[in-house]
């Protein structure tokens, strides 16, 4: 298995909550790990972190222990039974709900001190477009926006894309339609949103792949398992494998942008 040369950092966001963003993040991470890649998942939802629940993983420490100086970032990381290295977010801690850009930047910088060889870092964002979400998204090399085929989800996904492009000048934005009736319906949803982006933003986004509606994904979640572990033959497991395969085919981004980046030293070293 050829390893990815530099750590590819993927931010996964959604305009609104409840569209399955964490489900996509967790299952993509597990699928990439199963394909032989070294994967780290950062649960960057600061008040409702639940990636550890979806992975069936107990975490003695979380991001709040890092931010208050009790632990280093390396000390809070746990390796899940699927082999994914998890950086747990904080759940139910009110003061963590409103991190500022400075704290977000401190977290991003801390990743450069990690010794782990990582092929993919997947950053599971909080819903919405708070300052820390935008800071984390800007620090990623690629940005995936999860969307469902309902008016509020579509409107919020478009608003997120608009802010990323117009206010932050970001590119490498991909859509992941989730919970759709078929792959064709997912692609049609992508096309509808992309046409609006082309018309009003003069920019287009890219299609990554769709996740079809599969009750076993939710059943797996209730059992604290990714769907590929709970029901490897299911449509959901198939779609996440396809999504992971598409991600593997993306050309690695080996150049640091002008802004603050996760693992920026590795990027600089590679391009030097």
RODO-2510 file (C-alpha; in nm, 4 decimals, decimal comma):
residues 272
     n   res          X          Y          Z
     1     x     0,0000     0,0000     0,0000
     2     x     0,1477     0,3327    -0,1070
     3     x     0,1167     0,5882     0,1681
     4     x     0,0016     0,9414     0,0956
     5     x     0,3082     1,1655     0,0883
     6     x     0,1776     1,4434     0,3103
     7     x    -0,1167     1,4489     0,5476
     8     x    -0,4312     1,5285     0,3520
     9     x    -0,6632     1,7357     0,5708
    10     x    -1,0367     1,7199     0,5048
    11     x    -1,2870     1,9445     0,6807
    12     x    -1,6437     1,8111     0,6867
    13     x    -1,9126     2,0728     0,7468
    14     x    -2,2837     2,1304     0,7031
    15     x    -2,4934     2,4413     0,7029
    16     x    -2,7287     2,3005     0,9674
    17     x    -2,7310     2,0221     1,2218
    18     x    -2,9005     1,6877     1,1743
    19     x    -2,7848     1,6184     0,8183
    20     x    -2,5471     1,3343     0,9122
    21     x    -2,2160     1,5199     0,9089
    22     x    -2,0623     1,3199     1,1951
    23     x    -2,1951     0,9955     1,0455
    24     x    -2,0174     1,0809     0,7188
    25     x    -1,6981     1,1826     0,9024
    26     x    -1,6832     0,8665     1,1149
    27     x    -1,7705     0,6228     0,8371
    28     x    -1,5319     0,7843     0,5891
    29     x    -1,2515     0,7688     0,8467
    30     x    -1,3184     0,3998     0,9156
    31     x    -1,3412     0,3160     0,5436
    32     x    -1,0075     0,4862     0,4684
    33     x    -0,8447     0,3114     0,7662
    34     x    -0,9766    -0,0259     0,6437
    35     x    -0,8120     0,0446     0,3067
    36     x    -0,4728     0,0576     0,4760
    37     x    -0,4377     0,4309     0,5337
    38     x    -0,3419     0,5916     0,8625
    39     x    -0,6339     0,8074     0,9658
    40     x    -0,6890     1,0601     1,2418
    41     x    -1,0359     1,1985     1,3173
    42     x    -1,0604     1,5309     1,4992
    43     x    -1,4038     1,5876     1,6530
    44     x    -1,4091     1,9666     1,6303
    45     x    -1,7640     2,0055     1,7581
    46     x    -1,6918     2,1866     2,0812
    47     x    -2,0203     2,1455     2,2625
    48     x    -2,1935     1,8400     2,1145
    49     x    -1,9021     1,6120     2,0321
    50     x    -2,0291     1,2642     1,9481
    51     x    -1,7751     1,0959     1,7188
    52     x    -1,6580     0,8819     2,0109
    53     x    -2,0135     0,7542     2,0605
    54     x    -2,0459     0,6650     1,6916
    55     x    -1,7160     0,4744     1,7152
    56     x    -1,8066     0,2968     2,0406
    57     x    -1,5015     0,4452     2,2070
    58     x    -1,4350     0,5609     2,5645
    59     x    -1,2216     0,8720     2,5961
    60     x    -1,0844     0,9564     2,9423
    61     x    -0,9806     1,3044     2,8259
    62     x    -1,1001     1,5448     2,5605
    63     x    -1,0253     1,8801     2,4036
    64     x    -1,1255     2,0721     2,7147
    65     x    -0,8339     1,9102     2,9037
    66     x    -0,5986     2,0265     2,6287
    67     x    -0,7350     2,3814     2,6202
    68     x    -0,7135     2,4304     2,9956
    69     x    -0,3535     2,3059     2,9963
    70     x    -0,4089     1,9784     3,1856
    71     x    -0,3042     1,7574     2,8916
    72     x    -0,1117     1,7837     2,5676
    73     x    -0,2905     1,7107     2,2420
    74     x    -0,1029     1,3796     2,2139
    75     x    -0,2218     1,2785     2,5633
    76     x    -0,5931     1,3089     2,4792
    77     x    -0,5761     1,1027     2,1570
    78     x    -0,7190     0,7504     2,1705
    79     x    -0,6933     0,4738     1,9113
    80     x    -1,0341     0,3221     1,8385
    81     x    -1,0893    -0,0483     1,7842
    82     x    -1,1152     0,0290     1,4109
    83     x    -0,7588     0,1696     1,4234
    84     x    -0,8584     0,5340     1,3756
    85     x    -0,6782     0,7823     1,6003
    86     x    -0,9464     1,0017     1,7583
    87     x    -0,8995     1,3532     1,8943
    88     x    -1,2139     1,3784     2,1115
    89     x    -1,4100     1,7010     2,1263
    90     x    -1,5813     1,8231     2,4402
    91     x    -1,9465     1,7401     2,4977
    92     x    -2,1866     1,9193     2,7258
    93     x    -1,9305     2,1751     2,8416
    94     x    -2,0961     2,5129     2,7953
    95     x    -1,7839     2,7282     2,7784
    96     x    -1,6501     2,5123     2,4953
    97     x    -1,9458     2,6048     2,2744
    98     x    -1,8006     2,9417     2,1793
    99     x    -1,4324     2,9012     2,1055
   100     x    -1,2798     3,2073     1,9448
   101     x    -1,0580     3,2201     1,6388
   102     x    -0,7469     3,2498     1,8584
   103     x    -0,8226     2,9290     2,0488
   104     x    -0,9045     2,7572     1,7204
   105     x    -0,5685     2,8707     1,5813
   106     x    -0,3909     2,7356     1,8913
   107     x    -0,5537     2,3969     1,8343
   108     x    -0,4489     2,3955     1,4676
   109     x    -0,0880     2,4785     1,5626
   110     x    -0,0817     2,2004     1,8229
   111     x    -0,1279     1,9383     1,5498
   112     x     0,2164     2,0232     1,4135
   113     x     0,3728     1,8935     1,7359
   114     x     0,2271     1,5449     1,6846
   115     x     0,4729     1,2737     1,5823
   116     x     0,2102     1,0447     1,4299
   117     x     0,2452     0,9499     1,0648
   118     x    -0,0989     1,0352     0,9318
   119     x    -0,2256     0,9979     0,5757
   120     x    -0,5631     1,1614     0,6354
   121     x    -0,6821     1,3998     0,9055
   122     x    -1,0607     1,4318     0,8967
   123     x    -1,1992     1,7299     1,0860
   124     x    -1,5640     1,6904     1,1876
   125     x    -1,6915     2,0464     1,2264
   126     x    -1,9741     2,1820     1,4364
   127     x    -2,2830     2,2739     1,2357
   128     x    -2,3123     2,6282     1,1062
   129     x    -2,0517     2,8919     1,0265
   130     x    -1,9183     3,0162     1,3594
   131     x    -1,5732     3,1849     1,3655
   132     x    -1,3999     2,8686     1,4875
   133     x    -1,5661     2,6528     1,2195
   134     x    -1,4442     2,8944     0,9518
   135     x    -1,0954     2,9016     1,1066
   136     x    -1,0811     2,5207     1,1047
   137     x    -1,2191     2,5023     0,7493
   138     x    -0,9586     2,7491     0,6261
   139     x    -0,6861     2,5349     0,7857
   140     x    -0,7913     2,2263     0,5845
   141     x    -0,6707     2,1428     0,2354
   142     x    -1,0149     2,0219     0,1226
   143     x    -1,3671     2,1008     0,2363
   144     x    -1,6659     1,8634     0,2142
   145     x    -2,0179     2,0002     0,2696
   146     x    -2,2826     1,7427     0,3646
   147     x    -2,6332     1,8255     0,2433
   148     x    -2,9758     1,6631     0,2491
   149     x    -3,2502     1,7119    -0,0081
   150     x    -3,4673     1,9455     0,1949
   151     x    -3,5065     2,3218     0,1497
   152     x    -3,3477     2,4322     0,4781
   153     x    -3,0465     2,2023     0,4381
   154     x    -2,9945     2,3186     0,0789
   155     x    -3,0240     2,6857     0,1773
   156     x    -2,7792     2,6441     0,4662
   157     x    -2,5322     2,4448     0,2554
   158     x    -2,5360     2,7176    -0,0076
   159     x    -2,4883     2,9863     0,2602
   160     x    -2,1873     2,7932     0,3946
   161     x    -2,0349     2,7611     0,0469
   162     x    -2,0941     3,1322    -0,0174
   163     x    -1,9095     3,2339     0,3006
   164     x    -1,6203     2,9950     0,2292
   165     x    -1,5780     3,1319    -0,1231
   166     x    -1,6645     3,5005    -0,0920
   167     x    -1,5446     3,5855     0,2577
   168     x    -1,2488     3,3491     0,2855
   169     x    -1,1421     3,2875    -0,0745
   170     x    -1,1402     2,9102    -0,0247
   171     x    -1,1535     2,6474    -0,2974
   172     x    -1,1481     2,2653    -0,3045
   173     x    -1,5132     2,2523    -0,1941
   174     x    -1,7014     1,9265    -0,2521
   175     x    -2,0656     1,8328    -0,1959
   176     x    -2,1747     1,5072    -0,0320
   177     x    -2,5525     1,4530    -0,0683
   178     x    -2,6643     1,2340     0,2219
   179     x    -2,9767     1,0261     0,2784
   180     x    -3,0864     1,0438    -0,0857
   181     x    -3,3150     0,7973    -0,2628
   182     x    -3,0550     0,6973    -0,5216
   183     x    -2,7138     0,7931    -0,6565
   184     x    -2,8925     0,9664    -0,9446
   185     x    -3,1020     1,1752    -0,7033
   186     x    -2,7825     1,2673    -0,5178
   187     x    -2,6126     1,3844    -0,8354
   188     x    -2,9214     1,5851    -0,9349
   189     x    -2,9162     1,7552    -0,5931
   190     x    -2,5487     1,8408    -0,6466
   191     x    -2,6259     1,9831    -0,9918
   192     x    -2,9048     2,2048    -0,8566
   193     x    -2,6788     2,3553    -0,5905
   194     x    -2,3821     2,3823    -0,8253
   195     x    -2,5903     2,5742    -1,0819
   196     x    -2,6852     2,8272    -0,8141
   197     x    -2,3173     2,8610    -0,7162
   198     x    -2,2175     2,9141    -1,0798
   199     x    -2,4889     3,1734    -1,1324
   200     x    -2,4554     3,3789    -0,8145
   201     x    -2,0974     3,3152    -0,7006
   202     x    -1,9311     3,2671    -1,0412
   203     x    -1,7682     2,9583    -0,8921
   204     x    -1,8474     2,5902    -0,9008
   205     x    -1,8098     2,3165    -0,6429
   206     x    -1,7288     1,9511    -0,7025
   207     x    -1,9264     1,6316    -0,6578
   208     x    -1,7743     1,3674    -0,4332
   209     x    -2,0428     1,0996    -0,4158
   210     x    -2,3771     1,0349    -0,2493
   211     x    -2,4854     0,8320     0,0498
   212     x    -2,8187     0,6634    -0,0155
   213     x    -3,0828     0,6408     0,2532
   214     x    -3,0181     0,3213     0,4503
   215     x    -3,1844     0,2457     0,7838
   216     x    -2,8878     0,0271     0,8810
   217     x    -2,6697     0,3418     0,9095
   218     x    -2,8945     0,4684     1,1894
   219     x    -2,9226     0,1204     1,3445
   220     x    -2,5405     0,0962     1,3506
   221     x    -2,5231     0,4371     1,5177
   222     x    -2,7595     0,3167     1,7905
   223     x    -2,5262     0,0187     1,8420
   224     x    -2,2232     0,2532     1,8708
   225     x    -2,0701     0,1181     1,5505
   226     x    -1,9857     0,2473     1,2041
   227     x    -2,2090     0,0849     0,9431
   228     x    -1,9178    -0,0987     0,7754
   229     x    -1,8568    -0,2805     1,1055
   230     x    -2,2228    -0,3446     1,1893
   231     x    -2,3467    -0,4347     0,8398
   232     x    -2,0554    -0,4635     0,5942
   233     x    -2,2832    -0,5855     0,3131
   234     x    -2,5278    -0,2938     0,3442
   235     x    -2,5879    -0,0173     0,0904
   236     x    -2,4557     0,2334     0,3453
   237     x    -2,1267     0,0472     0,3898
   238     x    -2,0962     0,0215     0,0092
   239     x    -2,1506     0,3975    -0,0332
   240     x    -1,8916     0,4880     0,2288
   241     x    -1,6386     0,2541     0,0654
   242     x    -1,7076     0,4257    -0,2666
   243     x    -1,6705     0,7659    -0,1032
   244     x    -1,3378     0,6611     0,0498
   245     x    -1,2186     0,5284    -0,2875
   246     x    -1,3075     0,8623    -0,4501
   247     x    -1,1150     1,0479    -0,1781
   248     x    -0,8127     0,8237    -0,2390
   249     x    -0,8196     0,9151    -0,6080
   250     x    -0,8008     1,2899    -0,5378
   251     x    -0,4651     1,4394    -0,6231
   252     x    -0,2697     1,5019    -0,2984
   253     x    -0,2328     1,8676    -0,2031
   254     x     0,1327     1,9131    -0,1130
   255     x     0,1609     2,2909    -0,0957
   256     x     0,0885     2,5097     0,2044
   257     x    -0,1565     2,7926     0,1427
   258     x    -0,0934     3,1431     0,2687
   259     x    -0,3049     3,0826     0,5790
   260     x    -0,2675     2,8775     0,8940
   261     x    -0,2827     2,5042     0,8101
   262     x    -0,3059     2,1794     1,0035
   263     x     0,0378     2,0100     0,9902
   264     x     0,1759     2,3168     0,8120
   265     x     0,5381     2,2218     0,8908
   266     x     0,4959     1,8963     0,6989
   267     x     0,3611     2,0835     0,3984
   268     x     0,6403     2,3393     0,4068
   269     x     0,9002     2,0630     0,4439
   270     x     0,7596     1,8747     0,1465
   271     x     0,7453     2,1764    -0,0840
   272     x     1,0863     2,3061     0,0222
***
